[in-house]
Amino acid sequence: MRNHLKTLRGERGWSQADLAERLDVTRQTVIALEKGRYDPSLPLAFRISRVFDLPIEQLFDPDED
C-alpha cells in the first residue's frame, strides 16, 4: 500500500523521530511505513489519521497490482 506519510511529515517540518514519538512507535517503524515495506495495523492507521488530522483515505492508496 502506498502512502503520503513522508510528504505530509515534511510539510509539517517533522523528523522521522518526531512522527514516531507522536505515533508511539519506533523510528524504524516510520521508516518502514514511508518506504512501503510495512502496512500499518488498523489501530496504527487510525493514530496516523488523528496525528495528521486527515481521513485514512487521504493517507493511503491501495496498490494497483
PQR file with spaces between the fields and no chain letter, atoms N, CA, C, O and H, PARSE charges and radii, in Angstrom:
ATOM       1  N    MET     1       0.845   -1.173    0.000 -0.4000 1.5000
ATOM       2  CA   MET     1       0.000    0.000    0.000 -0.0000 2.0000
ATOM       3  C    MET     1       0.894    1.241    0.000  0.5500 1.7000
ATOM       4  O    MET     1       1.811    1.369    0.811 -0.5500 1.4000
ATOM       5  N    ARG     2       0.608    2.128   -0.908 -0.4000 1.5000
ATOM       6  CA   ARG     2       1.354    3.388   -0.959 -0.0000 2.0000
ATOM       7  C    ARG     2       0.769    4.360    0.056  0.5500 1.7000
ATOM       8  O    ARG     2      -0.402    4.270    0.426 -0.5500 1.4000
ATOM       9  H    ARG     2      -0.137    2.024   -1.567  0.4000 1.0000
ATOM      10  N    ASN     3       1.615    5.294    0.501 -0.4000 1.5000
ATOM      11  CA   ASN     3       1.129    6.295    1.445 -0.0000 2.0000
ATOM      12  C    ASN     3       1.812    7.627    1.175  0.5500 1.7000
ATOM      13  O    ASN     3       2.749    7.716    0.382 -0.5500 1.4000
ATOM      14  H    ASN     3       2.566    5.367    0.201  0.4000 1.0000
ATOM      15  N    HIS     4       1.326    8.650    1.847 -0.4000 1.5000
ATOM      16  CA   HIS     4       1.825   10.009    1.669 -0.0000 2.0000
ATOM      17  C    HIS     4       2.496   10.519    2.944  0.5500 1.7000
ATOM      18  O    HIS     4       2.600   11.727    3.158 -0.5500 1.4000
ATOM      19  H    HIS     4       0.564    8.577    2.491  0.4000 1.0000
ATOM      20  N    LEU     5       2.945    9.603    3.780 -0.4000 1.5000
ATOM      21  CA   LEU     5       3.465   10.000    5.093 -0.0000 2.0000
ATOM      22  C    LEU     5       4.705   10.867    4.999  0.5500 1.7000
ATOM      23  O    LEU     5       4.814   11.863    5.714 -0.5500 1.4000
ATOM      24  H    LEU     5       2.860    8.622    3.606  0.4000 1.0000
ATOM      25  N    LYS     6       5.636   10.512    4.136 -0.4000 1.5000
ATOM      26  CA   LYS     6       6.880   11.279    4.033 -0.0000 2.0000
ATOM      27  C    LYS     6       6.593   12.724    3.616  0.5500 1.7000
ATOM      28  O    LYS     6       7.149   13.663    4.185 -0.5500 1.4000
ATOM      29  H    LYS     6       5.547    9.703    3.555  0.4000 1.0000
ATOM      30  N    THR     7       5.726   12.889    2.626 -0.4000 1.5000
ATOM      31  CA   THR     7       5.368   14.233    2.163 -0.0000 2.0000
ATOM      32  C    THR     7       4.671   15.022    3.263  0.5500 1.7000
ATOM      33  O    THR     7       5.016   16.173    3.526 -0.5500 1.4000
ATOM      34  H    THR     7       5.274   12.126    2.165  0.4000 1.0000
ATOM      35  N    LEU     8       3.690   14.396    3.902 -0.4000 1.5000
ATOM      36  CA   LEU     8       2.944   15.083    4.963 -0.0000 2.0000
ATOM      37  C    LEU     8       3.842   15.431    6.141  0.5500 1.7000
ATOM      38  O    LEU     8       3.731   16.511    6.720 -0.5500 1.4000
ATOM      39  H    LEU     8       3.409   13.461    3.688  0.4000 1.0000
ATOM      40  N    ARG     9       4.727   14.514    6.487 -0.4000 1.5000
ATOM      41  CA   ARG     9       5.663   14.768    7.587 -0.0000 2.0000
ATOM      42  C    ARG     9       6.567   15.947    7.232  0.5500 1.7000
ATOM      43  O    ARG     9       6.807   16.825    8.061 -0.5500 1.4000
ATOM      44  H    ARG     9       4.817   13.636    6.016  0.4000 1.0000
ATOM      45  N    GLY    10       7.064   15.961    6.001 -0.4000 1.5000
ATOM      46  CA   GLY    10       7.938   17.049    5.552 -0.0000 2.0000
ATOM      47  C    GLY    10       7.232   18.395    5.541  0.5500 1.7000
ATOM      48  O    GLY    10       7.826   19.410    5.904 -0.5500 1.4000
ATOM      49  H    GLY    10       6.869   15.248    5.327  0.4000 1.0000
ATOM      50  N    GLU    11       5.967   18.413    5.127 -0.4000 1.5000
ATOM      51  CA   GLU    11       5.191   19.661    5.104 -0.0000 2.0000
ATOM      52  C    GLU    11       5.060   20.267    6.501  0.5500 1.7000
ATOM      53  O    GLU    11       4.922   21.480    6.654 -0.5500 1.4000
ATOM      54  H    GLU    11       5.485   17.588    4.832  0.4000 1.0000
ATOM      55  N    ARG    12       5.104   19.414    7.501 -0.4000 1.5000
ATOM      56  CA   ARG    12       4.966   19.889    8.879 -0.0000 2.0000
ATOM      57  C    ARG    12       6.320   20.140    9.541  0.5500 1.7000
ATOM      58  O    ARG    12       6.377   20.616   10.675 -0.5500 1.4000
ATOM      59  H    ARG    12       5.217   18.428    7.376  0.4000 1.0000
ATOM      60  N    GLY    13       7.397   19.826    8.844 -0.4000 1.5000
ATOM      61  CA   GLY    13       8.726   20.042    9.385 -0.0000 2.0000
ATOM      62  C    GLY    13       9.105   19.053   10.476  0.5500 1.7000
ATOM      63  O    GLY    13       9.953   19.347   11.319 -0.5500 1.4000
ATOM      64  H    GLY    13       7.350   19.439    7.923  0.4000 1.0000
ATOM      65  N    TRP    14       8.478   17.880   10.461 -0.4000 1.5000
ATOM      66  CA   TRP    14       8.745   16.866   11.474 -0.0000 2.0000
ATOM      67  C    TRP    14       9.826   15.913   10.988  0.5500 1.7000
ATOM      68  O    TRP    14       9.868   15.570    9.806 -0.5500 1.4000
ATOM      69  H    TRP    14       7.790   17.641    9.776  0.4000 1.0000
ATOM      70  N    SER    15      10.679   15.493   11.871 -0.4000 1.5000
ATOM      71  CA   SER    15      11.638   14.430   11.567 -0.0000 2.0000
ATOM      72  C    SER    15      10.919   13.091   11.699  0.5500 1.7000
ATOM      73  O    SER    15       9.792   13.023   12.190 -0.5500 1.4000
ATOM      74  H    SER    15      10.645   15.772   12.831  0.4000 1.0000
ATOM      75  N    GLN    16      11.580   12.040   11.257 -0.4000 1.5000
ATOM      76  CA   GLN    16      11.014   10.710   11.447 -0.0000 2.0000
ATOM      77  C    GLN    16      10.859   10.415   12.937  0.5500 1.7000
ATOM      78  O    GLN    16       9.886    9.785   13.351 -0.5500 1.4000
ATOM      79  H    GLN    16      12.495   12.096   10.857  0.4000 1.0000
ATOM      80  N    ALA    17      11.814   10.867   13.733 -0.4000 1.5000
ATOM      81  CA   ALA    17      11.739   10.660   15.180 -0.0000 2.0000
ATOM      82  C    ALA    17      10.547   11.413   15.775  0.5500 1.7000
ATOM      83  O    ALA    17       9.875   10.903   16.671 -0.5500 1.4000
ATOM      84  H    ALA    17      12.604   11.378   13.396  0.4000 1.0000
ATOM      85  N    ASP    18      10.286   12.625   15.280 -0.4000 1.5000
ATOM      86  CA   ASP    18       9.127   13.397   15.758 -0.0000 2.0000
ATOM      87  C    ASP    18       7.825   12.640   15.489  0.5500 1.7000
ATOM      88  O    ASP    18       6.969   12.524   16.366 -0.5500 1.4000
ATOM      89  H    ASP    18      10.832   13.039   14.552  0.4000 1.0000
ATOM      90  N    LEU    19       7.691   12.129   14.265 -0.4000 1.5000
ATOM      91  CA   LEU    19       6.474   11.396   13.919 -0.0000 2.0000
ATOM      92  C    LEU    19       6.369   10.121   14.739  0.5500 1.7000
ATOM      93  O    LEU    19       5.291    9.772   15.220 -0.5500 1.4000
ATOM      94  H    LEU    19       8.387   12.223   13.553  0.4000 1.0000
ATOM      95  N    ALA    20       7.482    9.431   14.897 -0.4000 1.5000
ATOM      96  CA   ALA    20       7.474    8.201   15.696 -0.0000 2.0000
ATOM      97  C    ALA    20       6.988    8.472   17.117  0.5500 1.7000
ATOM      98  O    ALA    20       6.209    7.699   17.674 -0.5500 1.4000
ATOM      99  H    ALA    20       8.358    9.715   14.507  0.4000 1.0000
ATOM     100  N    GLU    21       7.451    9.563   17.688 -0.4000 1.5000
ATOM     101  CA   GLU    21       7.030    9.908   19.049 -0.0000 2.0000
ATOM     102  C    GLU    21       5.531   10.200   19.100  0.5500 1.7000
ATOM     103  O    GLU    21       4.840    9.767   20.023 -0.5500 1.4000
ATOM     104  H    GLU    21       8.085   10.191   17.235  0.4000 1.0000
ATOM     105  N    ARG    22       5.036   10.931   18.113 -0.4000 1.5000
ATOM     106  CA   ARG    22       3.606   11.253   18.078 -0.0000 2.0000
ATOM     107  C    ARG    22       2.743    9.993   17.919  0.5500 1.7000
ATOM     108  O    ARG    22       1.621    9.927   18.422 -0.5500 1.4000
ATOM     109  H    ARG    22       5.597   11.283   17.363  0.4000 1.0000
ATOM     110  N    LEU    23       3.291    8.995   17.207 -0.4000 1.5000
ATOM     111  CA   LEU    23       2.537    7.762   16.951 -0.0000 2.0000
ATOM     112  C    LEU    23       2.799    6.684   17.987  0.5500 1.7000
ATOM     113  O    LEU    23       2.132    5.650   17.991 -0.5500 1.4000
ATOM     114  H    LEU    23       4.202    9.049   16.798  0.4000 1.0000
ATOM     115  N    ASP    24       3.772    6.920   18.872 -0.4000 1.5000
ATOM     116  CA   ASP    24       4.169    5.933   19.872 -0.0000 2.0000
ATOM     117  C    ASP    24       4.668    4.646   19.215  0.5500 1.7000
ATOM     118  O    ASP    24       4.294    3.538   19.603 -0.5500 1.4000
ATOM     119  H    ASP    24       4.313    7.761   18.869  0.4000 1.0000
ATOM     120  N    VAL    25       5.535    4.833   18.197 -0.4000 1.5000
ATOM     121  CA   VAL    25       6.205    3.719   17.522 -0.0000 2.0000
ATOM     122  C    VAL    25       7.690    4.070   17.424  0.5500 1.7000
ATOM     123  O    VAL    25       8.099    5.169   17.799 -0.5500 1.4000
ATOM     124  H    VAL    25       5.838    5.732   17.883  0.4000 1.0000
ATOM     125  N    THR    26       8.487    3.143   16.923 -0.4000 1.5000
ATOM     126  CA   THR    26       9.914    3.420   16.743 -0.0000 2.0000
ATOM     127  C    THR    26      10.135    4.175   15.438  0.5500 1.7000
ATOM     128  O    THR    26       9.285    4.180   14.548 -0.5500 1.4000
ATOM     129  H    THR    26       8.155    2.250   16.618  0.4000 1.0000
ATOM     130  N    ARG    27      11.289    4.808   15.349 -0.4000 1.5000
ATOM     131  CA   ARG    27      11.663    5.488   14.115 -0.0000 2.0000
ATOM     132  C    ARG    27      11.775    4.475   12.971  0.5500 1.7000
ATOM     133  O    ARG    27      11.463    4.791   11.823 -0.5500 1.4000
ATOM     134  H    ARG    27      11.980    4.805   16.072  0.4000 1.0000
ATOM     135  N    GLN    28      12.218    3.265   13.289 -0.4000 1.5000
ATOM     136  CA   GLN    28      12.330    2.222   12.275 -0.0000 2.0000
ATOM     137  C    GLN    28      10.960    1.882   11.681  0.5500 1.7000
ATOM     138  O    GLN    28      10.852    1.573   10.494 -0.5500 1.4000
ATOM     139  H    GLN    28      12.472    3.008   14.222  0.4000 1.0000
ATOM     140  N    THR    29       9.918    1.940   12.511 -0.4000 1.5000
ATOM     141  CA   THR    29       8.565    1.700   12.004 -0.0000 2.0000
ATOM     142  C    THR    29       8.169    2.799   11.028  0.5500 1.7000
ATOM     143  O    THR    29       7.587    2.520    9.979 -0.5500 1.4000
ATOM     144  H    THR    29      10.005    2.191   13.475  0.4000 1.0000
ATOM     145  N    VAL    30       8.480    4.042   11.365 -0.4000 1.5000
ATOM     146  CA   VAL    30       8.169    5.159   10.467 -0.0000 2.0000
ATOM     147  C    VAL    30       8.919    4.989    9.148  0.5500 1.7000
ATOM     148  O    VAL    30       8.345    5.190    8.078 -0.5500 1.4000
ATOM     149  H    VAL    30       8.953    4.269   12.216  0.4000 1.0000
ATOM     150  N    ILE    31      10.190    4.622    9.218 -0.4000 1.5000
ATOM     151  CA   ILE    31      10.978    4.401    8.000 -0.0000 2.0000
ATOM     152  C    ILE    31      10.322    3.323    7.141  0.5500 1.7000
ATOM     153  O    ILE    31      10.154    3.506    5.936 -0.5500 1.4000
ATOM     154  H    ILE    31      10.656    4.458   10.088  0.4000 1.0000
ATOM     155  N    ALA    32       9.953    2.206    7.754 -0.4000 1.5000
ATOM     156  CA   ALA    32       9.332    1.103    7.016 -0.0000 2.0000
ATOM     157  C    ALA    32       7.992    1.525    6.411  0.5500 1.7000
ATOM     158  O    ALA    32       7.681    1.153    5.280 -0.5500 1.4000
ATOM     159  H    ALA    32      10.089    2.057    8.733  0.4000 1.0000
ATOM     160  N    LEU    33       7.203    2.291    7.150 -0.4000 1.5000
ATOM     161  CA   LEU    33       5.931    2.787    6.625 -0.0000 2.0000
ATOM     162  C    LEU    33       6.170    3.682    5.410  0.5500 1.7000
ATOM     163  O    LEU    33       5.530    3.510    4.373 -0.5500 1.4000
ATOM     164  H    LEU    33       7.456    2.593    8.070  0.4000 1.0000
ATOM     165  N    GLU    34       7.086    4.629    5.540 -0.4000 1.5000
ATOM     166  CA   GLU    34       7.340    5.579    4.455 -0.0000 2.0000
ATOM     167  C    GLU    34       7.868    4.890    3.202  0.5500 1.7000
ATOM     168  O    GLU    34       7.574    5.331    2.091 -0.5500 1.4000
ATOM     169  H    GLU    34       7.606    4.769    6.383  0.4000 1.0000
ATOM     170  N    LYS    35       8.629    3.833    3.357 -0.4000 1.5000
ATOM     171  CA   LYS    35       9.185    3.110    2.210 -0.0000 2.0000
ATOM     172  C    LYS    35       8.227    2.054    1.665  0.5500 1.7000
ATOM     173  O    LYS    35       8.534    1.382    0.681 -0.5500 1.4000
ATOM     174  H    LYS    35       8.867    3.475    4.260  0.4000 1.0000
ATOM     175  N    GLY    36       7.073    1.910    2.301 -0.4000 1.5000
ATOM     176  CA   GLY    36       6.088    0.945    1.827 -0.0000 2.0000
ATOM     177  C    GLY    36       6.438   -0.499    2.145  0.5500 1.7000
ATOM     178  O    GLY    36       5.878   -1.419    1.548 -0.5500 1.4000
ATOM     179  H    GLY    36       6.823    2.456    3.101  0.4000 1.0000
ATOM     180  N    ARG    37       7.352   -0.703    3.072 -0.4000 1.5000
ATOM     181  CA   ARG    37       7.736   -2.063    3.445 -0.0000 2.0000
ATOM     182  C    ARG    37       6.849   -2.620    4.550  0.5500 1.7000
ATOM     183  O    ARG    37       6.943   -3.801    4.885 -0.5500 1.4000
ATOM     184  H    ARG    37       7.806    0.044    3.556  0.4000 1.0000
ATOM     185  N    TYR    38       5.991   -1.784    5.116 -0.4000 1.5000
ATOM     186  CA   TYR    38       5.155   -2.192    6.240 -0.0000 2.0000
ATOM     187  C    TYR    38       3.810   -1.512    6.102  0.5500 1.7000
ATOM     188  O    TYR    38       3.734   -0.289    5.986 -0.5500 1.4000
ATOM     189  H    TYR    38       5.914   -0.825    4.843  0.4000 1.0000
ATOM     190  N    ASP    39       2.748   -2.305    6.114 -0.4000 1.5000
ATOM     191  CA   ASP    39       1.397   -1.752    6.127 -0.0000 2.0000
ATOM     192  C    ASP    39       0.948   -1.661    7.576  0.5500 1.7000
ATOM     193  O    ASP    39       1.078   -2.629    8.325 -0.5500 1.4000
ATOM     194  H    ASP    39       2.810   -3.299    6.208  0.4000 1.0000
ATOM     195  N    PRO    40       0.427   -0.521    7.980 -0.5600 1.5000
ATOM     196  CA   PRO    40       0.057   -0.353    9.381  0.2800 2.0000
ATOM     197  C    PRO    40      -1.151   -1.200    9.769  0.5500 1.7000
ATOM     198  O    PRO    40      -2.006   -1.515    8.941 -0.5500 1.4000
ATOM     199  N    SER    41      -1.198   -1.555   11.036 -0.4000 1.5000
ATOM     200  CA   SER    41      -2.398   -2.193   11.576 -0.0000 2.0000
ATOM     201  C    SER    41      -3.513   -1.156   11.551  0.5500 1.7000
ATOM     202  O    SER    41      -3.254    0.037   11.391 -0.5500 1.4000
ATOM     203  H    SER    41      -0.503   -1.300   11.709  0.4000 1.0000
ATOM     204  N    LEU    42      -4.726   -1.600   11.706 -0.4000 1.5000
ATOM     205  CA   LEU    42      -5.854   -0.668   11.715 -0.0000 2.0000
ATOM     206  C    LEU    42      -5.746    0.352   12.853  0.5500 1.7000
ATOM     207  O    LEU    42      -5.968    1.540   12.621 -0.5500 1.4000
ATOM     208  H    LEU    42      -4.937   -2.569   11.836  0.4000 1.0000
ATOM     209  N    PRO    43      -5.407   -0.081   14.090 -0.5600 1.5000
ATOM     210  CA   PRO    43      -5.253    0.919   15.154  0.2800 2.0000
ATOM     211  C    PRO    43      -4.166    1.950   14.836  0.5500 1.7000
ATOM     212  O    PRO    43      -4.335    3.134   15.128 -0.5500 1.4000
ATOM     213  N    LEU    44      -3.051    1.513   14.239 -0.4000 1.5000
ATOM     214  CA   LEU    44      -1.991    2.459   13.885 -0.0000 2.0000
ATOM     215  C    LEU    44      -2.454    3.387   12.771  0.5500 1.7000
ATOM     216  O    LEU    44      -2.139    4.576   12.794 -0.5500 1.4000
ATOM     217  H    LEU    44      -2.913    0.551   14.001  0.4000 1.0000
ATOM     218  N    ALA    45      -3.187    2.871   11.806 -0.4000 1.5000
ATOM     219  CA   ALA    45      -3.710    3.715   10.726 -0.0000 2.0000
ATOM     220  C    ALA    45      -4.614    4.813   11.296  0.5500 1.7000
ATOM     221  O    ALA    45      -4.568    5.953   10.835 -0.5500 1.4000
ATOM     222  H    ALA    45      -3.442    1.904   11.787  0.4000 1.0000
ATOM     223  N    PHE    46      -5.428    4.476   12.286 -0.4000 1.5000
ATOM     224  CA   PHE    46      -6.277    5.487   12.922 -0.0000 2.0000
ATOM     225  C    PHE    46      -5.450    6.513   13.693  0.5500 1.7000
ATOM     226  O    PHE    46      -5.788    7.697   13.695 -0.5500 1.4000
ATOM     227  H    PHE    46      -5.465    3.550   12.661  0.4000 1.0000
ATOM     228  N    ARG    47      -4.371    6.079   14.346 -0.4000 1.5000
ATOM     229  CA   ARG    47      -3.494    7.030   15.046 -0.0000 2.0000
ATOM     230  C    ARG    47      -2.846    7.978   14.044  0.5500 1.7000
ATOM     231  O    ARG    47      -2.760    9.181   14.290 -0.5500 1.4000
ATOM     232  H    ARG    47      -4.096    5.117   14.344  0.4000 1.0000
ATOM     233  N    ILE    48      -2.393    7.441   12.921 -0.4000 1.5000
ATOM     234  CA   ILE    48      -1.789    8.272   11.879 -0.0000 2.0000
ATOM     235  C    ILE    48      -2.808    9.287   11.384  0.5500 1.7000
ATOM     236  O    ILE    48      -2.486   10.461   11.203 -0.5500 1.4000
ATOM     237  H    ILE    48      -2.463    6.463   12.722  0.4000 1.0000
ATOM     238  N    SER    49      -4.024    8.838   11.169 -0.4000 1.5000
ATOM     239  CA   SER    49      -5.100    9.719   10.721 -0.0000 2.0000
ATOM     240  C    SER    49      -5.323   10.868   11.702  0.5500 1.7000
ATOM     241  O    SER    49      -5.477   12.019   11.295 -0.5500 1.4000
ATOM     242  H    SER    49      -4.286    7.884   11.317  0.4000 1.0000
ATOM     243  N    ARG    50      -5.338   10.551   12.992 -0.4000 1.5000
ATOM     244  CA   ARG    50      -5.534   11.594   14.009 -0.0000 2.0000
ATOM     245  C    ARG    50      -4.354   12.559   14.060  0.5500 1.7000
ATOM     246  O    ARG    50      -4.549   13.767   14.193 -0.5500 1.4000
ATOM     247  H    ARG    50      -5.213    9.616   13.323  0.4000 1.0000
ATOM     248  N    VAL    51      -3.133   12.038   13.954 -0.4000 1.5000
ATOM     249  CA   VAL    51      -1.940   12.889   14.031 -0.0000 2.0000
ATOM     250  C    VAL    51      -1.930   13.905   12.888  0.5500 1.7000
ATOM     251  O    VAL    51      -1.597   15.071   13.096 -0.5500 1.4000
ATOM     252  H    VAL    51      -2.975   11.057   13.846  0.4000 1.0000
ATOM     253  N    PHE    52      -2.294   13.464   11.689 -0.4000 1.5000
ATOM     254  CA   PHE    52      -2.295   14.362   10.533 -0.0000 2.0000
ATOM     255  C    PHE    52      -3.633   15.057   10.324  0.5500 1.7000
ATOM     256  O    PHE    52      -3.755   15.906    9.441 -0.5500 1.4000
ATOM     257  H    PHE    52      -2.565   12.516   11.520  0.4000 1.0000
ATOM     258  N    ASP    53      -4.638   14.710   11.122 -0.4000 1.5000
ATOM     259  CA   ASP    53      -5.971   15.293   11.020 -0.0000 2.0000
ATOM     260  C    ASP    53      -6.524   15.155    9.595  0.5500 1.7000
ATOM     261  O    ASP    53      -7.072   16.093    9.017 -0.5500 1.4000
ATOM     262  H    ASP    53      -4.539   14.020   11.840  0.4000 1.0000
ATOM     263  N    LEU    54      -6.354   13.940    9.059 -0.4000 1.5000
ATOM     264  CA   LEU    54      -6.846   13.625    7.718 -0.0000 2.0000
ATOM     265  C    LEU    54      -7.528   12.265    7.747  0.5500 1.7000
ATOM     266  O    LEU    54      -7.172   11.409    8.556 -0.5500 1.4000
ATOM     267  H    LEU    54      -5.909   13.178    9.528  0.4000 1.0000
ATOM     268  N    PRO    55      -8.511   12.060    6.865 -0.5600 1.5000
ATOM     269  CA   PRO    55      -9.124   10.728    6.793  0.2800 2.0000
ATOM     270  C    PRO    55      -8.113    9.711    6.263  0.5500 1.7000
ATOM     271  O    PRO    55      -7.209   10.060    5.504 -0.5500 1.4000
ATOM     272  N    ILE    56      -8.270    8.484    6.661 -0.4000 1.5000
ATOM     273  CA   ILE    56      -7.360    7.415    6.240 -0.0000 2.0000
ATOM     274  C    ILE    56      -7.257    7.358    4.719  0.5500 1.7000
ATOM     275  O    ILE    56      -6.180    7.100    4.182 -0.5500 1.4000
ATOM     276  H    ILE    56      -9.004    8.200    7.277  0.4000 1.0000
ATOM     277  N    GLU    57      -8.354    7.592    4.029 -0.4000 1.5000
ATOM     278  CA   GLU    57      -8.359    7.516    2.567 -0.0000 2.0000
ATOM     279  C    GLU    57      -7.419    8.520    1.922  0.5500 1.7000
ATOM     280  O    GLU    57      -6.959    8.297    0.802 -0.5500 1.4000
ATOM     281  H    GLU    57      -9.229    7.801    4.465  0.4000 1.0000
ATOM     282  N    GLN    58      -7.122    9.628    2.609 -0.4000 1.5000
ATOM     283  CA   GLN    58      -6.194   10.621    2.064 -0.0000 2.0000
ATOM     284  C    GLN    58      -4.746   10.299    2.415  0.5500 1.7000
ATOM     285  O    GLN    58      -3.830   10.917    1.871 -0.5500 1.4000
ATOM     286  H    GLN    58      -7.496    9.809    3.518  0.4000 1.0000
ATOM     287  N    LEU    59      -4.527    9.355    3.303 -0.4000 1.5000
ATOM     288  CA   LEU    59      -3.170    8.989    3.708 -0.0000 2.0000
ATOM     289  C    LEU    59      -2.626    7.804    2.925  0.5500 1.7000
ATOM     290  O    LEU    59      -1.426    7.733    2.657 -0.5500 1.4000
ATOM     291  H    LEU    59      -5.271    8.853    3.744  0.4000 1.0000
ATOM     292  N    PHE    60      -3.502    6.875    2.558 -0.4000 1.5000
ATOM     293  CA   PHE    60      -3.072    5.613    1.951 -0.0000 2.0000
ATOM     294  C    PHE    60      -3.791    5.372    0.638  0.5500 1.7000
ATOM     295  O    PHE    60      -4.974    5.678    0.490 -0.5500 1.4000
ATOM     296  H    PHE    60      -4.477    6.933    2.776  0.4000 1.0000
ATOM     297  N    ASP    61      -3.044    4.810   -0.326 -0.4000 1.5000
ATOM     298  CA   ASP    61      -3.596    4.407   -1.616 -0.0000 2.0000
ATOM     299  C    ASP    61      -3.391    2.904   -1.753  0.5500 1.7000
ATOM     300  O    ASP    61      -2.287    2.413   -1.514 -0.5500 1.4000
ATOM     301  H    ASP    61      -2.082    4.561   -0.207  0.4000 1.0000
ATOM     302  N    PRO    62      -4.417    2.171   -2.128 -0.5600 1.5000
ATOM     303  CA   PRO    62      -4.213    0.732   -2.343  0.2800 2.0000
ATOM     304  C    PRO    62      -3.308    0.512   -3.548  0.5500 1.7000
ATOM     305  O    PRO    62      -3.315    1.294   -4.499 -0.5500 1.4000
ATOM     306  N    ASP    63      -2.530   -0.564   -3.491 -0.4000 1.5000
ATOM     307  CA   ASP    63      -1.689   -0.929   -4.634 -0.0000 2.0000
ATOM     308  C    ASP    63      -2.589   -1.278   -5.803  0.5500 1.7000
ATOM     309  O    ASP    63      -3.678   -1.822   -5.624 -0.5500 1.4000
ATOM     310  H    ASP    63      -2.524   -1.199   -2.719  0.4000 1.0000
ATOM     311  N    GLU    64      -2.138   -0.970   -6.966 -0.4000 1.5000
ATOM     312  CA   GLU    64      -2.922   -1.246   -8.162 -0.0000 2.0000
ATOM     313  C    GLU    64      -2.557   -2.598   -8.769  0.5500 1.7000
ATOM     314  O    GLU    64      -3.043   -2.933   -9.849 -0.5500 1.4000
ATOM     315  H    GLU    64      -1.253   -0.528   -7.112  0.4000 1.0000
ATOM     316  N    ASP    65      -1.720   -3.374   -8.105 -0.4000 1.5000
ATOM     317  CA   ASP    65      -1.272   -4.666   -8.647 -0.0000 2.0000
ATOM     318  C    ASP    65      -2.377   -5.681   -8.650  0.5500 1.7000
ATOM     319  O    ASP    65      -2.169   -6.818   -9.073 -0.5500 1.4000
ATOM     320  H    ASP    65      -1.325   -3.102   -7.227  0.4000 1.0000
